[in-house]
Structures are given as structure tokens and as C-alpha cells.
């Protein structure tokens, strides 16, 4: 797309800016007024909804924390009014809960303050391009064949159970030179649609059309993999479709959303990961613990929690400083990660405290904890030298909730601390058992 085309698309764009800070609101208005066609402004979420209903702007850009109604609640209401309107959220806070809520609502872009102008303008250009192509398809019905041939999305026509047309974009997306090339190498379009492991998602075209019928009125996320390509080259598409059962015709439109899926996946990883140690954070652990309790009740399978923290860690911070303390936490995390099982969930609980969710029973969990204690005890840490950790263990019982299970493991850890530190303590209903 040339510079003039890019500029023309942006000048046709209308944007709603929502922010309670007058200085930021005015600055954003002045910036965007030089780039896009129309800029509307609101000072809180409630005003934003009223403005959206009145003017139907192409794009909404909003701060999160505002009086009356915050940006995420406003975005949720707008999503109910219009499921496909592009929404960007701007925040000064790298809060994992806000990231998760943004993902759940379906926010298209999450930007941290101060906003990089080039990234914002580039995203608006992409949005403007998508809106422009969608409008052209709706407006230029009489030139439908010309538009289909030059559409940036991949388009497929299925007539009476057979593929009758693939547009050039779709051929390009699927690495095919021509329709004849497709016809010779594939039985049907469903050969190109795969599961996460690369296996075919649909056995044949009939199964695919039956599945589409269940999604009527909704788009479907599908994945495709070129023949012989590795799994890391798999691409994601938004599949928009229309079924015409009276004439046995199906129109399929594939929009490449690989970059968006990867970005959202990265946001989800960031929301679930402790930024210092790169293991799971407490929010992620809490969510998976609830899921684990529910599955264990159904399947009658026990599991255990191992909670531990560094003995006298305050002394490390006081003597060597917090930066060295952070290095010790990272080094400890790597040592523990190299020992625990692949299926175990390892999370930073807070500060110098960590927790492991494991499928092991009480005895084997205790053996694992003893092994971890010995490895930490004999490890020579950078600058600091030797440190020790105290461990508590609790095993899930059917009457346990997340709260009671965590309370038990915390009591066991507290008991290990009280008995002299550098030891493993198992929680028992009658008393805590010390393993030395």
C-alpha cells in the first residue's frame, strides 16, 4: 500500500478518544486530528457510550481508570452493541488482571503509556485498511467478481459440494500457484484446515459444511498448514462464511489473523507469568488450582502442594541489596525448575515464597521436597554463597477448598520455620509431621 493510499484511508477514519485527563485528551485530539478525518472526545465511559451511539465512530481508543465508568466496562458495553468495532485500551499500569480482562472482552490493542505514536498510527492504518475493504465489498456489489479477485482476504466458493473458485489471495495464503494446482494436489479445501497437532480438522467437505451450519451467524477460528511444513509455520484465519442451502452454495472468506493471535497469546503469557523469574505468577496459580480441585473431585485423584520460602532472605537483601536478592530468586528458580517434573506447576507465590502443584502423593511429595532442600542447601549462589529453604506440604482431600488447602500448606511451612528452618514439614490433621 502506497503512502498516498495509506493517508487517504486514515483521513476517512473517525475515532472516539475517551480519557478523564484534560491534558492527555487534548493532546490525543491534536495528534489524531492531523492524521484521521474525524475525532470525537469523551471524559468517561458513560459519555463514551453516548458518543458511540450518537456518531458510530470507526475506532474507539480509551484510558482504563476513569470516574463514572471505566474504560473496560465501556468496552464491554460497546462489544455488546457491536462485536467487531476496533477498540484500543491505553493504560499506565502493567496489571496482569487488567490484561486478562482485556483479553476476555476482546480488546484489539493494549497500549502502555506513554504511547508510541508510530505504533498507534500503524495500527490505525491497519484498521483503516480492514474497514475500507469491508465497505468496498458492501458498496460495489455490481463489481463483485473484480472485488473478489483483488480482495486481501482469501475467498472460496463451494457449489453443490465441490470447490468452484479460489481467489488469488487464498491461493497465495495456501502456497498454491493456481486453482488447477489446488485441484491436482488436494481433494477439497478441508485438507488445508488442521488441528493444533497438524491433523485434518474435517474428514471431508460434508463434515466441514455441517460444522459451519452450527456456527451460522458467527465467525470460526481455523488454522492451516501447508503440506510438509513444520507446525511452527501454522497460520490462523478468521473464517467468515455464508451458507445458501437452497442453491447448495457456500462462500468462505479467510482473513489471516496470525499476527493478532500471536499478540494475544503473548499478552496471555505475560498476564500469567512472573516478570522476574519467568515462572507462573500467583494469579495464574490460583486459577489452575481451582481447576485442579474440580478435576480431582471428579476423577478421585489426589495431588499435593509444596510451599517453600528462603530462610532469612531479609538478611540477604539488607547485606547485598535488592538487585542481588532478585538474582538469587532467579537462580533459585532455575535450580528448582531443573528438578521438578514436567507436569508440575511451579509458581512464585510472592516475595521469596514459591509453591509447586504436583500429582505426587504425600510421601513422594515429601521426597521431592527433601531433594529440593538438599539441592538448594548445597548450591553455591552468586556472591551470597549458601542459602536454605523451609518447606511445607499438604495433600488434597475431597472436602478441601482452595482456601483450606492453602491454609494447610501455609501452616506446615510456618511449622517448619518454627522448628529451626531448612526442613520439610508435612501437614497432618492431628499434627504437623517434621521430616528433619
Long-range contacts (C-beta under 8 A, 24 or more apart in sequence): 1-129, 6-125, 9-125, 9-128, 9-129, 9-132, 10-35, 10-36, 10-37, 10-121, 10-124, 10-125, 10-128, 11-35, 11-36, 11-37, 12-37, 12-128, 12-132, 13-37, 13-38, 13-58, 13-59, 13-124, 13-127, 13-128, 13-131, 14-38, 14-39, 14-40, 14-55, 14-56, 14-57, 14-58, 14-59, 15-39, 15-40, 15-57, 15-58, 15-59, 15-60, 15-61, 15-124, 16-40, 16-41, 16-42, 16-48, 16-51, 16-52, 16-55, 16-57, 16-59, 16-60, 16-61, 16-62, 17-41, 17-42, 17-61, 17-62, 18-42, 18-43, 18-44, 18-45, 18-47, 18-48, 18-60, 18-61, 18-62, 18-63, 18-66, 18-71, 18-74, 19-43, 19-62, 19-63, 19-66, 19-90, 20-44, 20-63, 20-65, 20-66, 20-67, 21-63, 24-63, 28-61, 31-117, 35-121, 35-124, 36-124, 44-68, 44-69, 45-69, 45-70, 45-71, 45-73, 45-74, 45-77, 46-74, 48-74, 48-78, 49-74, 49-77, 49-78, 52-78, 52-81, 53-81, 58-85, 58-86, 58-127, 58-128, 58-131, 59-85, 59-86, 59-87, 59-88, 59-124, 59-127, 60-85, 60-86, 60-87, 60-88, 61-87, 61-88, 61-90, 61-120, 62-87, 62-88, 62-89, 62-90, 63-89, 63-90, 63-91, 64-89, 64-90, 64-91, 64-93, 64-98, 65-91, 65-93, 72-98, 72-101, 72-102, 72-105, 75-102, 75-105, 75-107, 76-105, 79-105, 79-106, 86-127, 86-130, 88-120, 88-123, 90-115, 96-270, 96-271, 96-272, 96-281, 96-283, 97-271, 97-283, 99-267, 99-268, 99-270, 99-271, 100-268, 100-271, 100-283, 102-267, 103-264, 103-267, 103-268, 103-271, 108-260, 110-267, 153-253, 153-254, 153-255, 153-256, 154-237, 154-253, 154-254, 154-255, 154-256, 155-251, 155-252, 155-253, 155-254, 156-189, 156-251, 156-252, 156-253, 156-254, 157-249, 157-250, 157-251, 157-252, 158-189, 158-205, 158-209, 158-249, 158-250, 158-251, 158-252, 159-248, 159-249, 160-248, 160-249, 161-205, 161-206, 161-248, 162-205, 163-188, 163-189, 170-254, 173-224, 173-235, 173-237, 173-254, 173-256, 174-224, 174-226, 175-226, 185-227, 189-252, 192-224, 192-225, 193-222, 193-223, 193-224, 194-223, 194-224, 194-225, 194-234, 195-223, 196-223, 196-234, 197-231, 198-225, 198-231, 198-234, 209-243, 209-250, 212-241, 212-243, 212-250, 213-243, 215-241, 216-243, 221-257, 221-261, 222-254, 224-254, 236-260, 236-261, 274-347, 274-348, 276-326, 276-329, 276-330, 276-348, 277-329, 277-330, 277-333, 277-348, 278-333, 279-333, 279-337, 279-346, 279-347, 279-348, 279-354, 280-345, 280-346, 280-347, 280-348, 281-347, 281-348, 282-347, 282-348, 282-349, 282-350, 284-347, 285-345, 285-347, 285-349, 285-355, 285-357, 286-402, 288-345, 288-357, 289-357, 289-402, 289-405, 289-406, 290-402, 292-357, 292-396, 293-396, 293-400, 293-401, 293-402, 293-405, 296-396, 297-398, 300-398, 301-359, 302-361, 302-395, 302-396, 302-397, 303-357, 303-358, 303-359, 303-360, 303-395, 303-396, 304-357, 304-358, 304-360, 304-361, 304-362, 304-365, 304-393, 304-394, 304-395, 304-396, 305-355, 305-356, 305-357, 305-358, 305-393, 305-394, 305-395, 305-396, 305-405, 305-406, 305-409, 306-355, 306-356, 306-358, 306-365, 306-368, 306-369, 306-372, 306-391, 306-392, 306-393, 306-409, 307-349, 307-353, 307-354, 307-355, 307-356, 307-391, 307-392, 307-393, 307-409, 307-410, 307-412, 307-413, 308-353, 308-354, 308-355, 308-369, 308-372, 308-373, 308-389, 308-390, 308-391, 308-392, 308-413, 309-351, 309-352, 309-353, 309-354, 309-389, 309-390, 309-413, 310-352, 310-387, 310-388, 310-389, 311-387, 311-388, 311-389, 311-390, 311-417, 311-421, 311-422, 312-387, 312-421, 313-351, 313-352, 313-387, 316-384, 316-387, 320-383, 320-384, 324-382, 324-383, 324-384, 325-352, 327-382, 327-383, 328-381, 328-382, 328-384, 328-387, 331-379, 331-381, 331-382, 332-376, 332-381, 332-387, 332-389, 335-375, 335-376, 335-379, 336-372, 336-375, 336-376, 339-368, 339-371, 339-372, 339-375, 340-368, 340-372, 355-409, 361-395, 362-393, 362-395, 362-426, 365-393, 365-395, 365-426, 366-393, 366-424, 366-426, 366-435, 369-393, 369-424, 369-435, 370-424, 370-435, 373-422, 373-423, 373-424, 377-422, 388-421, 388-422, 389-422, 390-416, 390-417, 390-421, 390-422, 390-423, 390-425, 391-416, 391-423, 391-424, 391-425, 392-416, 392-424, 392-425, 392-426, 392-427, 393-424, 393-425, 393-426, 393-427, 394-426, 394-427, 395-427
